[in-house]
Amino acid sequence: MGILYGAAAGALWGTVFVAPALGSDFTGLQLAAGRYLVYGLVSALLLVPRWPQLRGWMEGTHRRALVGLSLLANIIYYVALATAVQWGGVAMASLVIGFLPVAVTVVGSRAAGAVPLPRLAPSLLFSAIAIVCIGGQALTGGGAFEWRRAAGFLCAVVALVSWTIYALRNARWLHRLPQVSAHDWNLLTGVVTGALSLLLVPAALYFDTATHSAGAWTRFAAISAGMAVFASILGNGLWNRMSRLLPLTLVGQMILFETLFALVYGFLWEWRMPSVAEWIAMACVGLSVVTCLHAHRR
């Protein structure tokens, strides 16, 4: 069930790589602010009947943890990711986020009871091959080096670091709080994220010099609502359920599903078939997960 939850979360999260392309006339700050304002509002509404039971255990330590996790997983991560997609393309962002399994797996291998790194070597090797296959194409776009794509690459690296830290800290907090359901923890994160996103609104409006039509704002609202409900509410909830069922080294490998689905959605958006290198990359993604599952067999 943990593996199925991880795959479903990846399928939902993969949509956020296409959303910046759909809303290319809006900035990454605006997309993040819109998405997380809706996320916070929906989370607050769903949390109302649950709040009397939850406030009994809430302490200052938990509130500070939720603020930190919200910044890492949502605000910092998605502002950087959306900017990376708009400046470098879906393949660029997918490539860099593809390093997440390697980063989380390597760091998670230090946890108590984790599978040792030597047993994970085949899985990490397949991950590395998948990343290298689309590396050159993602950085150059098939032509000469471009500074805008390089800046997008740096934004994607920021997203990578932010989400790696989040994945590890969030899994540890979920194990520390067995009395709190994964769904409630996600809703609490959503409320805090929504409050933090209010700080993005002034900057999002100030740095946008373009004039948008009523139709463009309607499309923006639909994109924000779609990302909030499908990626943040449903996707994060599935991810939290998975984080409780799987060890950290296997949690890292589940992020590969996000990369795989992001590539598939990107190909559909561009209405083209994958290149040979991209076929090899997707095959290696699947082999990476399979070999990691084999390493975790008792």
Long-range contacts (C-beta under 8 A, 24 or more apart in sequence): 1-241, 1-245, 2-241, 2-242, 2-244, 2-245, 2-246, 2-250, 3-242, 3-246, 3-254, 3-293, 5-238, 5-239, 5-241, 5-242, 5-245, 6-238, 6-239, 6-242, 6-246, 6-251, 6-254, 6-257, 7-254, 7-257, 8-235, 8-238, 9-235, 9-236, 9-238, 9-239, 9-242, 9-254, 9-257, 9-258, 10-254, 10-255, 10-256, 10-257, 10-258, 10-259, 10-260, 10-261, 11-257, 11-261, 12-230, 12-231, 12-234, 12-235, 12-238, 13-231, 13-235, 13-239, 13-258, 13-261, 13-262, 14-257, 14-258, 14-259, 14-260, 14-261, 14-262, 14-264, 14-265, 15-226, 15-227, 15-230, 15-231, 15-261, 15-265, 16-78, 16-81, 16-82, 16-227, 16-231, 17-81, 17-85, 17-90, 17-93, 17-94, 17-262, 17-265, 17-266, 18-90, 18-262, 18-265, 18-266, 18-269, 19-82, 19-223, 19-226, 19-227, 20-81, 20-82, 20-83, 20-85, 20-86, 21-85, 21-86, 21-90, 21-269, 22-219, 22-223, 23-219, 23-220, 23-223, 24-86, 25-210, 25-212, 25-216, 26-208, 26-212, 26-216, 26-220, 27-82, 27-83, 27-204, 27-207, 27-208, 28-78, 28-79, 28-80, 28-81, 28-82, 28-83, 28-86, 29-79, 29-200, 29-203, 29-204, 29-207, 29-208, 30-204, 30-205, 30-208, 30-220, 31-78, 31-82, 31-220, 31-223, 31-224, 31-227, 32-74, 32-75, 32-78, 32-79, 32-82, 32-197, 32-200, 32-204, 33-197, 33-200, 33-201, 33-204, 34-220, 34-221, 34-223, 34-224, 35-78, 35-197, 35-223, 35-224, 35-227, 35-228, 35-231, 35-232, 36-74, 36-75, 36-78, 36-193, 36-194, 36-196, 36-197, 36-200, 36-228, 36-232, 37-194, 37-197, 37-198, 37-201, 37-224, 38-224, 38-225, 38-227, 38-228, 38-229, 39-74, 39-190, 39-193, 39-194, 39-197, 39-228, 39-232, 39-233, 40-190, 40-191, 40-192, 40-193, 40-194, 40-195, 40-197, 41-194, 42-190, 42-228, 42-229, 42-233, 43-186, 43-187, 43-188, 43-189, 43-190, 43-191, 43-193, 43-194, 43-233, 44-190, 44-191, 44-194, 46-187, 46-233, 47-184, 47-187, 47-188, 47-191, 50-184, 50-187, 54-180, 54-184, 54-188, 57-177, 57-179, 57-180, 62-177, 63-192, 65-169, 65-173, 66-188, 66-189, 66-192, 67-192, 67-196, 68-169, 69-166, 69-169, 69-170, 69-173, 69-189, 69-192, 70-189, 70-192, 70-193, 70-196, 71-196, 72-162, 72-163, 72-165, 72-166, 72-169, 73-162, 73-163, 73-166, 73-170, 73-189, 73-236, 74-189, 74-193, 74-196, 74-197, 74-232, 75-193, 75-196, 75-197, 75-200, 76-158, 76-159, 76-162, 77-159, 77-162, 77-163, 77-166, 78-159, 79-200, 80-155, 80-156, 80-158, 80-159, 80-162, 81-155, 81-156, 81-159, 83-152, 83-155, 84-152, 84-153, 84-155, 84-156, 84-159, 85-152, 86-152, 87-148, 87-149, 87-151, 87-152, 87-155, 88-138, 88-148, 88-149, 88-151, 88-152, 88-153, 88-155, 88-156, 89-138, 89-141, 89-149, 89-152, 89-266, 90-262, 90-263, 90-265, 90-266, 90-269, 90-270, 91-134, 91-137, 91-138, 91-263, 91-266, 91-278, 92-138, 92-139, 92-149, 92-152, 92-153, 92-156, 93-152, 93-156, 93-159, 93-262, 94-134, 94-138, 94-259, 94-262, 94-263, 94-266, 95-131, 95-134, 95-135, 95-138, 95-156, 96-153, 96-156, 96-157, 96-159, 96-160, 97-156, 97-159, 97-160, 97-163, 97-255, 97-258, 97-259, 97-262, 98-127, 98-130, 98-131, 98-256, 98-259, 98-285, 99-131, 99-160, 100-160, 100-163, 100-164, 100-167, 100-252, 100-255, 100-258, 100-259, 101-127, 101-252, 101-253, 101-254, 101-255, 101-256, 101-259, 101-288, 102-127, 102-128, 102-131, 102-252, 103-160, 103-164, 103-252, 104-164, 104-167, 104-168, 104-248, 104-251, 104-252, 104-255, 105-248, 105-249, 105-252, 105-253, 105-292, 106-252, 107-164, 107-168, 107-248, 108-168, 108-247, 108-248, 108-249, 108-251, 108-252, 109-248, 109-249, 111-247, 111-248, 111-249, 113-247, 114-247, 114-248, 114-249, 115-247, 115-249, 115-250, 115-295, 115-296, 119-295, 120-249, 120-292, 120-295, 122-291, 122-295, 123-253, 123-288, 123-289, 123-291, 123-292, 123-295, 124-288, 126-284, 126-285, 126-287, 126-288, 126-291, 127-256, 127-284, 127-285, 127-288, 129-280, 129-281, 129-284, 130-259, 130-280, 130-281, 130-282, 130-284, 130-285, 130-288, 131-281, 133-277, 133-278, 133-280, 133-281, 133-284, 134-277, 134-278, 134-281, 137-275, 137-277, 167-243, 167-251, 167-252, 167-255, 168-248, 170-240, 170-243, 171-243, 171-248, 171-251, 174-240, 174-243, 174-244, 175-244, 182-237, 182-240, 182-241, 182-243, 182-244, 183-237, 183-240, 183-241, 185-240, 186-233, 186-236, 186-237, 186-240, 189-236, 190-232, 190-233, 190-236, 193-232, 247-296, 249-292, 249-296, 250-292, 250-293, 250-296, 253-288, 253-289, 253-292, 253-293, 254-289, 256-285, 256-288, 256-289, 257-289, 259-285, 260-285, 260-286
